[in-house]
Amino acid sequence: KLVESLRKGAPKAVLIWASSTPVTVKNKPGELDPEINQVIVEHNRMAASVMKEMNVTVNDLYALLAPKPELARGDQFHWTAPAYETLTKAVVAAVEKTIPAPKP
């Protein structure tokens, strides 16, 4: 319903879905939280399925940071500057790949 609503309200918009990033154990940034992170994995899986069905590009930010939990800040949900640099590059690449450059 979200995608349908966005498309109805902004029919010319190009949509890109960004997956949620991993969740780490509080005060143990190198370790993925075994409970919360599994919820994130499942939500990302379900969202990816819907986005594929709706023909929406998926930018898998989870896959970028899952192998690098040591880049987490330590509060479970936020990341350090190097992680945000990685995410920024991925977002820019997805936008450049998905949305055509304006014609001069």
Buried (B, 14 or more C-beta within 10 A) or exposed (E): EEBEEBBEEEEEEEBBBBBBBBBBBBEEBEBBBEEBBEEBBEEBEEBBEBBEEBEBBBBBBBEBBBEBBEBBBBEBBEBBEEBBEBBEEBBEEBEEEEEEEEEE
